[in-house]
Each structure stands twice: as structure tokens, then as C-alpha cells.
């Protein structure tokens, strides 16, 4: 199954009258519905090569879900037991998926206080020490970043041009930094923009509560070296409301369901698109599928309970997308009139 990883489609979401376009790299079409299967497989293969993981061994990893489902898949294929350290902040469907794939789940923390990243990490470390289980440690494992070399090559091949701007959510750092590193090794002049939830501390802001899962780091969390600040040209924050609103508007306009952190990346990309050089190619990384969040970010009641359902925000985003469409129409009229 994991050999089906990669070769995910790209889709143009919108473009401007000046010829700049926003491309979505649809990583939810990987096995397990997430880009994280790329690095989960690479981390386990590297551990086998080094001898850190023995046949029939046990794997333990703290996860918000997507890395966990990737590791669960690889564990099935290669004959390992997998224990995931999780919290109630994770999507329930991710937890259900890991259980369905045979993973053992250890629940920690309080789902009402945001992600328990520090506690998950502490518990995983204790289990690895006490049982001898292999801990991939996605935040510190260089094979995380290395797992995205194929993603970079796919972008260059599919777009048949350089990636001028790459926008992606940042959690462990592997997806964005690993892709950017390979792009630049291939000669790309890409400008990279890392997106984290408002309340995350990766780019130096104050810690706070947030509901986006799979990106960011809570207060007190030791950000690992896979977040390569030398490979991130700009780090920005996006609120839960803007991230989730964008995911919902994309669903309404295209029928495509994307995850909340993808919504954050798309939100910022849309805000920046009108400001980039004419003819630019901007790519937003869609790290996982929205079907995992039908009872959260796509559920009006869940959003209302948290003060995150905002109809004016939806209308603003619809107007922005309509403005891009109008700019295309006006550009076509001008071209027909002048031939330029």
C-alpha cells in the first residue's frame, strides 16, 4: 500500500488577471489521506538500514494523527507493533483510523486545553526508555525532511516551471523544509512561506490555545531542528477562524474537502496572490483530507461552541475569489482589444 505514495495531483484553485496562479498540491490522495505517510515510511526504512529497528520490533511515537496513520500503515506492511501517544485534541477520525489499523493508543492530556504536545513527548520518551521501543521522534529525525524529496520532484515535473512561492503549514517542519531543500538543490529560486496557527510558538509568538491539528507547537514545546529557519523565508500565523473558514469556502466552491492546516496555508496564499510578481506560480501544500474533520471544522455547531463560525469571514473570502475571477475576465477583454 505505501508504494502508492506520491504522484498526487495538482489543481489550480484560482489565478489573477496578471497571470499569477495558485496551485494546490493535493497530498490527501496519498495512502492514509495525508502527506505524512511520505516521511513515516522514510523514517522506518532509515531505521531498518541503521539497525535501530529490529524485525518484529515495536514503534512508539507521539502524534496528532497523520504521522500516526502513516506509521500504522508501515508497521502493518513490515511486521511491527505500533503504539501512538495521542490526546483528545486530535481528530476523532484519525484516532479511529489508527485503531482500525491495529495501533495501540495511549491517551494523555486534556482535550479542552489545546494540544498536549509536551506531555505526549514525555510519555513517548518514557515508553521508549522502559520498553526498548523504537521512537522515530519526527521532530528531530532527519529522515522526516528527507521523505519529501519526491514531493519536490513531483512539483517541478507536474508544473513544468519553477515554483516561485511555496506555502505550507509548519509543525515538525519536515514537509515544508524538506520540500524546499530539495527544490533548491534542483536549482529552484523558490520563496518559502511557513504558516502556523495563531497561538503556536514556532516563529516566536506568544503561546495560546488553538484548534488546528497537525501544525504549530504549544507553549513550552522544544521546537526541533527539522524546523529549518534558514529554509523558511517568511513565517506567518493564521487564526483558527480564517483557517477553517477557508477550508469551508474551498469546499463550497470546488467540492474539495481539505484539512484545517491546509485551509490556513490557502488563506495566506490567497491574501498574498494579488501582491506577487505577474506570472508567478504559487503552490499551497494541502497536507491532508477534510473528511477527517466533518465533525469539527465542517460542523456548524462545533464551530459555534468555540466562537469560530463567522459568516462575514466566509463572505469576504467569497468576494476575494470573485475578484480574482473578475480580474481574469477584464484581462481577457483587454487582450482581445489590444492583442497584448
C-alpha positions in Angstrom: 0.0 0.0 0.0 2.7 2.5 0.9 4.3 2.0 -2.5 1.3 4.0 -3.8 2.6 7.1 -2.0 3.3 10.1 -4.2 2.3 11.2 -7.7 -0.5 13.2 -6.1 -2.5 15.6 -8.3 -2.1 19.4 -8.5 -5.1 21.7 -9.1 -5.3 25.3 -10.0 -7.6 27.0 -7.4 -7.5 30.5 -9.0 -5.4 32.9 -10.9 -5.2 36.6 -11.4 -5.6 38.8 -14.5 -1.8 39.3 -14.3 -1.3 35.6 -14.9 -0.3 34.6 -11.3 -1.8 31.3 -10.3 -2.4 29.4 -7.1 -1.9 25.7 -7.3 -3.0 23.2 -4.7 -0.8 20.1 -4.2 -3.4 17.6 -3.1 -1.5 15.4 -0.7 -4.7 13.9 0.7 -4.6 11.5 -2.2 -1.7 9.6 -0.6 -2.4 6.4 1.2 -3.9 7.2 4.7 -5.1 10.6 3.3 -2.0 12.6 4.3 1.4 13.8 3.2 2.8 12.4 6.4 3.0 8.9 5.0 5.9 10.0 2.9 8.1 10.7 5.9 6.7 7.9 8.1 7.9 5.4 5.5 11.3 7.1 5.1 11.9 7.2 8.9 11.2 3.4 9.3 13.2 2.4 6.3 16.2 4.5 7.6 15.8 2.9 11.0 16.0 -0.6 9.4 19.1 0.4 7.4 20.8 1.7 10.5 19.8 -1.3 12.7 17.9 0.9 15.1 14.7 -1.1 14.4 14.9 -4.8 14.5 12.5 -7.3 12.8 9.3 -7.7 14.8 10.1 -4.7 16.9 7.8 -2.1 18.5 7.5 1.6 17.4 6.2 4.4 19.7 5.5 8.0 18.5 3.6 11.0 19.9 1.3 12.1 17.2 -1.8 14.3 16.4 -2.8 11.6 13.9 -1.4 11.9 10.4 2.1 10.7 11.3 0.4 8.0 13.3 -1.7 6.7 10.5 1.4 6.7 8.3 3.4 4.7 10.9 0.5 2.4 11.4 0.4 1.5 7.7 4.2 0.9 7.5 4.0 -1.2 10.7 1.4 -3.4 9.1 3.5 -3.8 6.0 6.8 -4.5 7.7 5.7 -6.5 10.7 6.0 -4.1 13.6 3.7 -3.2 16.6 2.9 0.5 16.8 1.9 2.5 19.9 0.7 6.0 19.3 0.7 8.6 22.2 -2.2 10.9 21.4 -4.5 13.4 23.1 -8.2 14.5 22.8 -7.3 17.5 20.7 -6.7 15.1 17.7 -9.4 14.4 15.1 -11.6 11.6 16.3 -11.5 10.0 12.9 -7.7 9.9 12.9 -7.8 8.1 16.3 -10.4 5.7 14.9 -8.3 5.1 11.8 -5.2 4.2 13.9 -7.2 1.8 16.0 -8.7 0.2 12.9 -5.2 -0.3 11.6 -4.1 -2.1 14.7 -2.3 0.6 16.5 -2.4 0.8 20.3 -3.3 4.3 21.6 -2.2 5.9 24.8 -4.3 9.0 25.6 -2.8 11.9 27.6 -3.7 15.5 28.4 -7.0 17.5 28.4 -8.7 18.0 25.0 -10.1 21.3 26.3 -6.8 23.0 26.7 -5.3 22.6 23.2 -2.7 20.0 22.0 -0.8 18.3 24.8 2.5 18.2 22.8 4.8 18.4 25.8 3.1 15.6 27.7 2.8 13.4 24.6 6.5 13.7 24.1 7.3 13.0 27.7 5.2 9.8 27.8 6.6 8.6 24.5 10.1 9.0 25.8 9.3 7.1 28.9 7.8 4.2 26.9 10.9 4.1 24.6 13.2 4.1 27.6 11.3 1.5 29.6 10.4 -1.0 26.9 13.2 -0.5 24.3 10.6 0.5 21.6 12.0 2.5 18.7 11.0 6.1 18.9 11.3 7.8 15.4 11.0 11.2 17.0 9.6 13.0 14.0 10.6 16.5 15.3 14.3 15.5 15.4 14.6 12.7 12.8 16.4 14.0 9.6 14.6 11.3 7.6 11.4 13.3 8.2 12.6 16.1 6.0 14.3 13.6 3.6 10.9 12.0 3.0 9.7 14.9 0.9 12.3 14.9 -1.8 9.8 13.1 -4.0 7.2 15.8 -3.4 9.6 18.5 -4.7 10.4 16.5 -7.8 6.7 16.0 -8.5 6.1 19.7 -8.3 8.8 20.5 -10.8 7.7 17.7 -13.2 4.0 18.5 -13.0 4.2 22.3 -13.3 6.9 22.3 -15.9 8.1 25.5 -14.5 9.8 26.8 -11.3 7.8 27.1 -8.1 8.0 30.8 -7.3 6.3 30.6 -3.9 5.7 27.6 -1.7 3.2 28.0 1.2 2.8 25.3 3.8 1.8 24.6 7.4 4.7 24.0 9.8 4.6 21.6 12.7 7.6 19.3 12.7 9.0 21.3 9.8 9.6 18.3 7.6 7.0 18.9 4.9 7.9 22.5 4.1 11.6 22.4 4.8 12.2 19.1 3.2 10.4 20.1 0.1 12.2 23.5 -0.1 15.6 21.9 0.5 15.2 19.6 -2.5 13.7 22.3 -4.7 16.7 24.5 -4.1 19.1 21.6 -4.7 17.4 21.2 -8.1 18.1 24.9 -8.9 14.8 26.4 -7.8 14.7 30.0 -6.6 11.5 29.3 -4.6 10.4 31.7 -1.8 9.1 29.7 1.1 6.3 30.8 3.5 5.7 28.8 6.6 2.2 29.0 8.3 1.5 28.2 11.9 -1.7 28.6 14.0 -2.1 31.8 16.0 -1.1 30.6 19.5 1.8 28.5 18.2 5.3 29.5 19.3 7.4 28.2 16.3 8.1 31.7 14.9 8.4 33.4 18.2 4.9 34.5 19.0 3.2 34.1 22.4 1.7 30.7 23.2 -2.0 30.2 23.3 -4.9 27.9 22.7 -5.7 26.8 19.1 -7.8 24.1 17.4 -5.8 23.5 14.2 -4.2 20.0 14.4 -1.0 18.7 12.9 0.7 22.1 12.8 2.3 24.5 15.3 3.8 24.0 18.7 2.3 24.8 22.1 3.9 26.9 24.8 6.9 25.1 26.3 7.4 22.7 23.5 11.0 22.3 22.4 10.9 23.1 18.6 13.1 20.5 16.9 15.9 21.0 14.3 13.6 19.9 11.4 12.2 23.4 11.5 15.0 24.9 9.4 14.6 28.6 9.7 17.3 29.0 7.0 14.9 27.3 4.6 11.8 29.4 5.6 11.9 32.9 4.1 8.8 34.1 5.9 6.9 32.7 8.9 3.3 33.8 9.5 0.4 33.0 11.7 -3.2 32.3 10.7 -6.1 32.2 13.1 -8.4 29.2 13.5 -11.3 31.1 12.2 -9.5 32.1 9.0 -8.1 28.6 8.5 -11.4 26.9 9.0 -13.4 29.4 7.0 -11.1 29.0 4.1 -11.4 25.2 4.2 -15.2 25.6 4.1 -15.2 28.1 1.3 -12.9 25.8 -0.8 -15.4 23.0 -0.2 -18.3 25.1 -1.3 -16.7 26.4 -4.4 -14.8 23.3 -5.6 -16.3 20.3 -3.8 -12.8 19.6 -2.4 -12.6 18.9 1.3 -9.2 19.9 2.9 -7.9 19.9 6.4 -7.7 22.9 8.7 -4.0 23.5 8.3 -4.4 23.3 4.6 -7.1 26.0 5.0 -4.5 28.1 6.8 -2.0 27.8 4.0 -4.6 28.5 1.3 -5.9 31.5 3.3 -2.5 33.1 3.4 -1.7 32.2 -0.2 -4.9 33.9 -1.4 -4.1 37.0 0.5 -0.6 37.2 -1.0 -1.5 36.2 -4.6 -2.5 39.6 -5.8 0.8 41.1 -4.5 3.3 38.8 -6.2 5.0 39.4 -9.5 2.8 39.0 -12.6 3.0 35.4 -14.0 4.1 33.9 -10.7 3.4 30.3 -9.7 2.4 29.9 -6.1 1.8 26.4 -4.6 0.0 25.7 -1.3 0.6 22.3 0.2 -2.7 20.5 1.1 -1.4 18.2 3.7 -4.5 16.1 4.5 -8.1 15.4 3.7 -11.1 17.3 5.1 -13.1 14.1 5.5 -11.3 13.7 8.9 -12.9 16.8 10.2 -16.6 16.5 9.3 -17.5 16.6 13.0 -15.3 19.6 13.7 -14.3 22.3 11.1 -17.2 21.4 8.8 -19.7 21.2 11.6 -21.5 24.5 12.3 -22.4 23.5 15.9 -18.8 22.6 16.8 -17.6 26.0 15.4 -20.3 28.0 17.2 -19.4 26.4 20.5 -15.9 27.8 20.1 -16.8 31.1 18.6 -15.3 30.2 15.2 -18.3 30.4 12.9 -18.3 33.8 11.2 -20.4 34.4 8.2 -18.9 37.7 7.3 -15.5 36.0 7.1 -17.0 33.5 4.6 -18.4 36.3 2.5 -15.1 38.2 2.5 -13.3 35.1 1.1 -16.0 34.5 -1.5 -15.6 38.1 -2.6 -11.8 37.8 -2.8 -12.2 34.7 -5.1 -14.8 36.5 -7.1 -12.4 39.5 -7.5 -9.7 37.1 -8.9 -12.3 35.8 -11.4 -13.2 39.3 -12.4 -9.6 40.3 -12.9 -9.2 37.3 -15.3 -12.3 38.5 -17.3 -11.0 42.1 -17.5 -7.6 40.8 -18.6 -9.2 38.7 -21.4 -11.2 41.7 -22.6 -8.1 43.9 -22.6 -6.1 41.2 -24.5 -8.9 40.9 -27.1 -8.9 44.6 -27.6 -5.2 45.3 -27.7 -3.6 41.9 -28.5 -1.2 42.3 -25.6 
